[in-house]
Amino acid sequence: MCARDRWLSVPHAGVRTRKGLVRTVRRAVQALRDRRAAWRPAIGSAAAGLVLAAGAVALTGPWDAGQRTAERDHADAAEAQRDHAEAERAVGTVPAAAPVLPPLDGAGTPLSPAAVERALAPLLADPALGEGAAGAVVDIATGTALYASDAGEGRAPASTVKTLTAVAALDALGPDHRLTTEAVWDAERERVVLVGGGDTTLTRDDLRGLARRTARALAERDVEAAGVAYDISRYPREQHHPIGEGNSNIATITPLQLNAGRTDGSASGPAPRTPDPAAEAAAVFAGLLADEGIRGGDGRPGRQTAPEDAQRLAVHRSAPLSVLVERMLTHSDNDLAEAVARTVAVDAGQPADFRGVDRALTARLDALGLPLDGVRLADASGLDRDGRVSAALLTRALALAADPQRPELRPALTGLPVAGFTGTLAGRYDGEGGGAGGGAGLVRAKTGTLTGVNALAGTAVTADGRVLAFAFLASDTREPAAAEAALDAAATRLATCGCR
């Protein structure tokens, strides 16, 4: 669990019941909202801690208290340990505080499906949601379906599909998996080959560390001058998303990228992108290698496939997949979603392209027993309007991620934005417009937005401590702000209706 989701140290005295606990959380959330203008930067981690204290993801059995470990190859254990330490510093994890609020066990008074129907149906029929939103609600503790309206109908999910990408990847690869970027030595051509492994979070500092270790390895071989090339053969080709080349929402899809090809220094959201992310990353690496005293050849690095007998010089490992998934969900990172999905495809023996992603993710979700009628995973990010998933699939996947027997799937919940405080929900649930302020801190959900498509899928905590998984998918919407307000109002109603 990342630092954002540590327990918040607030007084425990006087909290004796689930209702009292949730009331305590609501009062604290209101206090945070009241002070938001004065100290906004501190709110995200505090609110997320409150949500965990409220039990939104605390149904979940054993966890590692934030202490993540790398997969290590015995052949280069020392180097892996150095990379592990660097990655942990970059992620910013800290020792977990002892919990001061008891997690909810989901054993409060069950909700009545009829009452949930009465509460949600009018809200999901709001004209702002087009011809009405498909919806599903499941009690996470029992698996009971509490609401279903066109729940099995395939609809465009937009970015809510990232929850499925997260579940499939965590199941296939495990939460400790890391993406690697390697520098290898082509002795015949006297070249250092930078081999991309799909890490879109690679930073200039990461490349600087890789160049420093590469230079040391070359010095041990008495090499003072070397050319530089780059290898992107992990993917069958560089790919442009169907949304269009040059779109600010996603870079050219390639296994070698520096900060997802961003040219403005940003870390999330739409941004201008370099037209050739792999070549740009290789050029930066070559410059950093020269700074370490390794003289290079003339011109920019060229593309080549590293020979099979190339010797590894150095490796950079990303943060663990658990952290990558949380980042992908919180910030709706399209580049990272496509990269993670291609790692699943490669692991499954599929090509690392859109078709391979569809087959690999679908097969993994099917193996988990999730309902796939009407489903087509056109991409892993949700940018493709031809993708189709059902509300039933989304809620069942979220419920599975909360299964105490599946702790490896937990980041698919802990990464969900917190209503009113973090990620893509930071500017929503403020009580304005749709009157959804009561859901702040009690709703965690992945947003989904395309032109004419609005969606929301996540969890809500009721006053009795029940934790519910929900998904609302709306098509043919006309006003994005009105559609978002309507979806937020429905999620808030679910958390506050007391539907018995």
C-alpha positions as CSV (number, residue, x, y, z in Angstrom):
1,M,0.0,0.0,0.0
2,C,1.5,3.3,-1.0
3,A,2.1,6.3,1.3
4,R,-1.2,7.9,0.1
5,D,-3.2,5.1,1.7
6,R,-1.6,5.0,5.2
7,W,-3.8,5.2,8.2
8,L,-4.6,8.7,9.4
9,S,-3.9,9.2,13.1
10,V,-7.1,10.5,14.5
11,P,-8.6,9.9,17.9
12,H,-10.1,6.4,18.4
13,A,-11.9,7.0,21.6
14,G,-15.6,7.1,21.5
15,V,-15.9,5.1,18.2
16,R,-17.9,2.1,19.3
17,T,-20.1,1.2,16.4
18,R,-19.9,1.1,12.6
19,K,-22.4,3.9,12.4
20,G,-20.2,5.9,14.9
21,L,-17.1,5.1,12.9
22,V,-18.6,6.3,9.6
23,R,-20.0,9.4,11.3
24,T,-16.5,10.1,12.6
25,V,-15.1,9.8,9.1
26,R,-17.8,12.1,7.7
27,R,-17.0,14.7,10.3
28,A,-13.4,14.5,9.5
29,V,-14.0,14.7,5.8
30,Q,-16.1,17.8,6.4
31,A,-13.3,19.3,8.4
32,L,-10.9,18.6,5.6
33,R,-13.2,20.2,3.1
34,D,-13.6,23.3,5.3
35,R,-9.8,23.7,5.4
36,R,-9.1,22.7,1.8
37,A,-8.4,26.2,0.7
38,A,-5.8,26.7,3.4
39,W,-3.9,23.5,3.0
40,R,-4.9,21.7,-0.2
41,P,-1.6,19.9,-0.8
42,A,-2.0,17.8,2.4
43,I,-5.5,16.7,1.7
44,G,-5.0,13.8,-0.7
45,S,-3.2,11.5,1.7
46,A,-5.3,12.4,4.6
47,A,-8.6,11.8,2.8
48,A,-7.3,8.5,1.5
49,G,-6.4,7.4,5.0
50,L,-9.8,8.3,6.2
51,V,-11.4,6.2,3.5
52,L,-9.3,3.2,4.4
53,A,-10.2,3.8,8.0
54,A,-13.8,3.8,7.0
55,G,-13.3,0.4,5.4
56,A,-13.6,1.1,1.7
57,V,-10.8,-1.4,1.1
58,A,-10.3,-2.9,4.5
59,L,-12.4,-6.0,4.0
60,T,-9.4,-7.5,2.5
61,G,-7.3,-9.8,4.7
62,P,-3.6,-9.8,5.0
63,W,-1.4,-7.2,3.3
64,D,2.2,-6.2,3.3
65,A,1.9,-2.8,5.1
66,G,3.5,-1.1,2.2
67,Q,6.7,-3.1,2.2
68,R,7.1,-4.1,-1.4
69,T,9.9,-6.4,-2.6
70,A,11.3,-6.8,-6.0
71,E,11.5,-10.0,-8.0
72,R,15.2,-10.8,-8.0
73,D,17.4,-12.8,-10.3
74,H,20.0,-14.7,-8.3
75,A,22.6,-13.9,-11.0
76,D,22.5,-10.2,-10.3
77,A,21.2,-9.9,-6.8
78,A,23.5,-7.1,-5.8
79,E,22.4,-4.9,-8.7
80,A,18.7,-5.7,-8.1
81,Q,19.1,-4.6,-4.5
82,R,20.5,-1.2,-5.6
83,D,17.7,-0.8,-8.1
84,H,15.2,-1.8,-5.4
85,A,16.4,0.9,-3.1
86,E,16.3,3.5,-5.8
87,A,12.8,2.6,-6.8
88,E,11.6,2.7,-3.2
89,R,13.0,6.2,-2.7
90,A,11.3,7.3,-5.9
91,V,8.0,5.9,-4.9
92,G,8.3,7.6,-1.5
93,T,7.0,4.8,0.7
94,V,7.3,5.1,4.5
95,P,6.8,2.5,7.3
96,A,3.1,2.0,7.8
97,A,1.6,3.5,10.9
98,A,-0.4,1.3,13.3
99,P,-4.1,1.4,12.5
100,V,-6.0,3.7,14.9
101,L,-9.5,3.1,13.5
102,P,-10.7,-0.5,13.2
103,P,-11.5,-1.6,9.6
104,L,-15.1,-2.4,8.9
105,D,-15.9,-6.1,8.3
106,G,-18.9,-5.5,6.0
107,A,-21.2,-7.1,8.6
108,G,-23.6,-4.1,9.0
109,T,-27.3,-4.3,8.2
110,P,-27.7,-5.6,4.6
111,L,-29.3,-3.4,2.1
112,S,-32.6,-4.2,0.5
113,P,-32.5,-4.6,-3.3
114,A,-35.9,-3.1,-3.6
115,A,-34.9,0.0,-1.6
116,V,-31.7,0.4,-3.7
117,E,-33.8,0.2,-6.8
118,R,-36.1,3.0,-5.5
119,A,-33.1,5.1,-4.6
120,L,-31.1,4.7,-7.8
121,A,-33.5,4.2,-10.7
122,P,-34.7,7.9,-10.8
123,L,-31.2,9.2,-10.6
124,L,-29.9,7.0,-13.4
125,A,-32.8,8.0,-15.6
126,D,-31.6,11.6,-15.4
127,P,-31.8,13.2,-18.9
128,A,-28.2,14.2,-18.5
129,L,-27.3,10.5,-18.8
130,G,-28.7,10.2,-22.3
131,E,-31.3,7.5,-22.6
132,G,-30.4,6.2,-19.1
133,A,-27.3,4.6,-17.6
134,A,-26.7,0.9,-17.4
135,G,-25.9,0.1,-13.7
136,A,-25.0,-2.6,-11.3
137,V,-24.5,-2.7,-7.5
138,V,-23.0,-5.6,-5.6
139,D,-22.5,-6.1,-1.8
140,I,-18.8,-6.9,-1.6
141,A,-19.1,-8.9,1.6
142,T,-21.8,-11.3,0.3
143,G,-21.7,-11.0,-3.4
144,T,-25.4,-10.2,-3.5
145,A,-26.6,-8.2,-6.5
146,L,-28.5,-5.2,-5.1
147,Y,-29.3,-3.4,-8.4
148,A,-29.1,-4.2,-12.1
149,S,-30.3,-2.2,-15.0
150,D,-29.0,-3.3,-18.4
151,A,-26.2,-4.7,-16.3
152,G,-25.2,-7.3,-18.8
153,E,-25.3,-5.0,-21.8
154,G,-21.9,-4.1,-23.4
155,R,-21.4,-0.4,-23.4
156,A,-18.4,1.9,-24.1
157,P,-16.5,2.0,-20.7
158,A,-14.1,4.9,-21.4
159,S,-11.4,4.8,-18.7
160,T,-13.4,2.6,-16.3
161,V,-11.9,-0.3,-18.4
162,K,-8.6,0.5,-16.5
163,T,-10.1,-1.4,-13.5
164,L,-10.2,-4.5,-15.6
165,T,-6.7,-3.9,-16.9
166,A,-5.5,-3.6,-13.3
167,V,-7.2,-6.8,-12.1
168,A,-6.0,-8.8,-15.1
169,A,-2.4,-7.5,-14.7
170,L,-2.2,-8.1,-11.0
171,D,-3.5,-11.6,-11.4
172,A,-1.2,-12.4,-14.3
173,L,2.0,-10.8,-13.1
174,G,1.7,-10.3,-9.3
175,P,1.9,-7.1,-7.4
176,D,5.7,-7.2,-7.1
177,H,6.4,-7.4,-10.8
178,R,8.6,-4.7,-12.2
179,L,9.2,-3.4,-15.7
180,T,12.9,-3.4,-16.7
181,T,14.9,-1.2,-19.0
182,E,18.3,-2.7,-19.8
183,A,21.7,-1.6,-21.2
184,V,23.4,-4.5,-22.9
185,W,26.8,-4.8,-24.6
186,D,27.0,-5.7,-28.3
187,A,30.7,-6.6,-28.4
188,E,30.8,-7.2,-32.2
189,R,29.5,-3.7,-33.0
190,E,31.0,-2.2,-29.9
191,R,27.7,-0.7,-28.9
192,V,25.6,-0.2,-25.9
193,V,22.1,-1.2,-26.7
194,L,19.3,0.4,-24.6
195,V,16.5,-2.3,-24.5
196,G,13.0,-1.0,-23.8
197,G,10.8,-3.1,-21.5
198,G,7.6,-1.1,-21.5
199,D,8.3,1.3,-18.6
200,T,6.5,4.6,-19.5
201,T,7.3,6.0,-16.0
202,L,11.0,6.1,-16.8
203,T,12.5,9.5,-15.8
204,R,15.7,11.4,-16.7
205,D,17.0,10.6,-13.2
206,D,16.3,6.9,-13.9
207,L,18.3,7.1,-17.1
208,R,21.1,9.0,-15.4
209,G,21.4,6.2,-12.8
210,L,21.3,3.6,-15.6
211,A,24.0,5.4,-17.5
212,R,26.2,5.7,-14.4
213,R,26.0,1.9,-13.8
214,T,26.5,1.2,-17.5
215,A,29.7,3.4,-17.5
216,R,31.0,1.5,-14.5
217,A,30.4,-1.9,-16.2
218,L,32.1,-0.6,-19.4
219,A,35.1,0.5,-17.3
220,E,35.4,-2.9,-15.9
221,R,35.7,-4.1,-19.5
222,D,38.3,-1.4,-20.3
223,V,35.9,0.2,-22.7
224,E,36.3,4.0,-23.1
225,A,34.3,4.6,-26.3
226,A,31.1,2.9,-27.5
227,G,28.3,3.6,-29.8
228,V,24.7,3.7,-28.6
229,A,21.6,2.0,-30.2
230,Y,18.2,1.2,-28.9
231,D,16.0,-2.0,-29.1
232,I,12.2,-1.8,-29.2
233,S,11.6,-5.3,-30.4
234,R,9.5,-6.2,-27.4
235,Y,6.6,-4.8,-29.3
236,P,6.0,-6.0,-32.9
237,R,6.0,-2.4,-34.1
238,E,5.5,1.1,-32.8
239,Q,1.8,1.7,-32.6
240,H,-0.4,4.7,-32.8
241,H,-3.6,4.5,-30.8
242,P,-6.8,4.6,-33.0
243,I,-7.7,7.9,-31.3
244,G,-5.1,9.4,-33.6
245,E,-1.4,10.1,-34.0
246,G,-0.3,13.2,-32.1
247,N,-3.1,13.1,-29.6
248,S,-2.2,14.7,-26.3
249,N,-3.9,11.9,-24.3
250,I,-1.4,9.2,-25.3
251,A,2.1,8.9,-26.9
252,T,3.2,6.6,-29.6
253,I,3.1,3.1,-28.1
254,T,6.6,1.8,-27.8
255,P,8.5,-0.1,-25.1
256,L,11.0,2.6,-24.7
257,Q,9.8,6.0,-23.5
258,L,11.0,8.8,-21.3
259,N,8.2,10.1,-19.1
260,A,5.6,8.8,-21.6
261,G,7.1,11.0,-24.3
262,R,5.9,14.2,-22.5
263,T,7.7,17.4,-23.6
264,D,6.2,19.8,-21.0
265,G,7.6,18.2,-17.8
266,S,4.2,17.1,-16.6
267,A,3.6,13.7,-15.0
268,S,-0.1,13.2,-15.7
269,G,-3.0,14.4,-17.8
270,P,-3.0,15.5,-21.5
271,A,0.3,16.9,-22.7
272,P,2.3,17.5,-25.9
273,R,4.3,14.4,-26.9
274,T,7.5,13.9,-28.8
275,P,6.7,12.2,-32.2
276,D,9.4,9.5,-31.6
277,P,9.6,8.6,-27.9
278,A,12.0,5.7,-28.2
279,A,14.6,7.7,-30.3
280,E,14.3,10.6,-27.9
281,A,14.9,8.4,-24.8
282,A,17.9,6.8,-26.5
283,A,19.4,10.2,-27.3
284,V,19.0,11.4,-23.7
285,F,20.7,8.1,-22.5
286,A,23.5,8.6,-25.0
287,G,24.1,12.1,-23.7
288,L,24.1,10.9,-20.1
289,L,26.5,8.1,-20.9
290,A,28.8,10.7,-22.5
291,D,28.6,12.7,-19.2
292,E,29.9,9.6,-17.5
293,G,33.0,9.7,-19.7
294,I,32.0,7.2,-22.4
295,R,32.9,8.6,-25.8
296,G,30.2,7.8,-28.3
297,G,29.9,7.6,-32.1
298,D,28.6,10.3,-34.4
299,G,24.9,11.1,-34.7
300,R,21.8,10.0,-32.8
301,P,21.5,6.4,-31.7
302,G,20.1,4.0,-34.3
303,R,17.6,1.3,-33.9
304,Q,18.7,-2.3,-33.7
305,T,17.7,-5.6,-32.1
306,A,20.2,-6.6,-29.4
307,P,22.0,-9.9,-30.3
308,E,21.1,-12.9,-28.2
309,D,24.6,-13.2,-26.8
310,A,24.6,-9.5,-25.7
311,Q,25.9,-9.1,-22.1
312,R,23.9,-7.2,-19.6
313,L,25.7,-4.1,-18.3
314,A,23.0,-2.5,-16.1
315,V,19.3,-2.6,-15.5
316,H,16.7,-0.2,-14.2
317,R,13.6,-1.6,-12.6
318,S,10.4,0.3,-12.3
319,A,8.3,0.6,-9.1
320,P,6.3,-2.6,-8.3
321,L,3.3,-3.3,-10.4
322,S,1.1,-2.6,-7.3
323,V,2.4,1.0,-7.4
324,L,2.1,1.3,-11.2
325,V,-1.5,0.2,-11.0
326,E,-2.4,2.7,-8.3
327,R,-0.9,5.5,-10.4
328,M,-2.7,4.3,-13.5
329,L,-6.0,4.3,-11.8
330,T,-5.6,7.5,-9.7
331,H,-4.4,9.6,-12.6
332,S,-6.1,7.7,-15.4
333,D,-2.7,7.2,-17.0
334,N,-3.4,5.9,-20.6
335,D,0.2,5.3,-21.5
336,L,0.8,3.2,-18.4
337,A,-2.4,1.2,-19.0
338,E,-1.4,0.2,-22.5
339,A,2.1,-0.6,-21.3
340,V,0.9,-2.8,-18.4
341,A,-1.5,-4.6,-20.7
342,R,1.2,-5.4,-23.2
343,T,3.3,-6.9,-20.4
344,V,0.3,-9.2,-19.7
345,A,0.2,-10.0,-23.4
346,V,3.9,-10.9,-23.6
347,D,3.5,-13.0,-20.5
348,A,0.6,-14.9,-22.1
349,G,2.6,-15.5,-25.3
350,Q,0.5,-13.0,-27.3
351,P,1.9,-10.2,-29.5
352,A,2.2,-6.9,-27.7
353,D,-0.3,-5.1,-29.8
354,F,-4.0,-4.2,-29.5
355,R,-5.2,-7.7,-30.7
356,G,-2.8,-9.4,-28.3
357,V,-3.9,-7.2,-25.5
358,D,-7.6,-8.1,-26.2
359,R,-6.9,-11.8,-26.2
360,A,-4.6,-11.8,-23.2
361,L,-6.8,-9.6,-20.9
362,T,-10.0,-11.4,-22.0
363,A,-8.5,-14.8,-21.3
364,R,-7.3,-13.7,-17.8
365,L,-10.6,-12.2,-16.9
366,D,-12.4,-15.4,-18.1
367,A,-10.1,-17.5,-16.0
368,L,-11.1,-15.5,-13.0
369,G,-14.7,-16.4,-13.7
370,L,-15.9,-13.0,-14.6
371,P,-18.9,-12.4,-16.9
372,L,-17.8,-11.6,-20.4
373,D,-21.0,-11.5,-22.5
374,G,-21.0,-8.5,-24.8
375,V,-17.4,-7.6,-23.9
376,R,-14.7,-6.4,-26.3
377,L,-11.5,-5.0,-25.0
378,A,-10.5,-2.7,-27.9
379,D,-7.7,-1.3,-25.8
380,A,-6.5,-1.2,-22.2
381,S,-6.9,2.5,-21.6
382,G,-10.5,3.1,-22.7
383,L,-9.7,5.7,-25.3
384,D,-11.1,3.5,-28.1
385,R,-14.8,4.1,-28.5
386,D,-15.3,0.6,-29.9
387,G,-14.6,-1.0,-26.6
388,R,-17.5,-2.7,-24.8
389,V,-17.8,-3.9,-21.2
390,S,-20.8,-4.4,-18.9
391,A,-21.6,-2.9,-15.6
392,A,-21.9,-6.5,-14.3
393,L,-18.3,-7.2,-15.3
394,L,-17.0,-4.1,-13.6
395,T,-18.7,-4.7,-10.3
396,R,-17.7,-8.3,-10.2
397,A,-14.1,-7.4,-10.9
398,L,-14.1,-4.8,-8.1
399,A,-15.7,-7.3,-5.7
400,L,-13.1,-9.9,-6.6
401,A,-10.3,-7.3,-5.8
402,A,-11.8,-7.1,-2.3
403,D,-11.7,-10.8,-1.7
404,P,-9.7,-11.6,1.4
405,Q,-8.3,-14.6,-0.4
406,R,-6.9,-12.4,-3.2
407,P,-4.8,-9.7,-1.5
408,E,-2.6,-9.5,-4.7
409,L,-5.5,-7.7,-6.4
410,R,-5.9,-5.1,-3.7
411,P,-4.2,-2.2,-5.6
412,A,-7.2,-2.3,-8.0
413,L,-9.1,-0.8,-5.1
414,T,-6.5,1.3,-3.3
415,G,-5.7,3.1,-6.6
416,L,-9.2,4.3,-7.1
417,P,-9.6,8.1,-6.8
418,V,-11.1,9.3,-3.5
419,A,-14.3,11.4,-4.1
420,G,-13.6,15.1,-3.5
421,F,-9.9,14.6,-2.8
422,T,-7.6,12.7,-5.1
423,G,-6.9,12.0,-8.8
424,T,-9.7,12.5,-11.3
425,L,-12.3,13.0,-8.5
426,A,-10.4,15.7,-6.8
427,G,-12.5,18.4,-8.3
428,R,-15.8,16.6,-7.8
429,Y,-18.2,15.9,-4.8
430,D,-17.9,19.4,-3.5
431,G,-21.7,19.7,-3.0
432,E,-22.1,22.1,-5.9
433,G,-24.2,21.5,-9.0
434,G,-25.4,17.9,-8.3
435,G,-25.4,18.1,-4.5
436,A,-23.1,15.1,-4.3
437,G,-20.9,16.5,-1.5
438,G,-22.2,13.8,0.9
439,G,-20.2,11.2,-1.0
440,A,-16.8,12.9,-0.4
441,G,-14.5,10.4,1.3
442,L,-17.0,7.6,1.1
443,V,-16.9,7.0,-2.6
444,R,-13.8,5.8,-4.4
445,A,-14.3,5.4,-8.2
446,K,-12.6,5.2,-11.6
447,T,-14.0,7.9,-13.9
448,G,-14.6,7.5,-17.6
449,T,-15.1,10.3,-20.1
450,L,-15.2,10.4,-23.9
451,T,-17.3,12.6,-26.1
452,G,-20.9,11.4,-25.5
453,V,-19.7,8.8,-22.9
454,N,-19.6,9.2,-19.1
455,A,-19.0,6.4,-16.6
456,L,-18.2,5.8,-13.0
457,A,-17.2,2.5,-11.3
458,G,-15.9,1.9,-7.8
459,T,-16.9,1.4,-4.2
460,A,-19.2,3.2,-1.7
461,V,-19.3,2.8,2.1
462,T,-22.8,3.0,3.7
463,A,-23.7,4.4,7.1
464,D,-23.9,0.9,8.4
465,G,-20.5,0.0,7.2
466,R,-21.5,-2.1,4.1
467,V,-19.0,-1.7,1.3
468,L,-20.7,-1.8,-2.1
469,A,-19.2,-2.1,-5.6
470,F,-21.0,-0.2,-8.3
471,A,-20.7,0.7,-12.0
472,F,-22.7,3.2,-14.0
473,L,-22.2,3.5,-17.8
474,A,-24.0,6.2,-19.8
475,S,-23.9,6.8,-23.5
476,D,-25.2,9.5,-25.8
477,T,-24.6,12.2,-23.1
478,R,-24.5,15.8,-24.3
479,E,-23.1,17.8,-21.4
480,P,-20.1,16.2,-19.7
481,A,-20.4,18.3,-16.5
482,A,-24.1,17.5,-16.1
483,A,-23.5,13.8,-16.7
484,E,-20.7,13.7,-14.2
485,A,-22.9,15.5,-11.6
486,A,-25.7,12.9,-12.2
487,L,-23.3,10.0,-11.8
488,D,-21.8,11.5,-8.6
489,A,-25.3,12.0,-7.2
490,A,-26.1,8.4,-7.8
491,A,-22.9,7.2,-6.1
492,T,-23.6,9.5,-3.2
493,R,-27.1,8.3,-2.9
494,L,-25.9,4.7,-2.7
495,A,-23.6,5.6,0.2
496,T,-26.1,7.6,2.1
497,C,-29.6,6.2,1.4
498,G,-29.8,3.7,4.2
499,C,-31.6,1.4,1.8
500,R,-33.3,-1.2,4.0
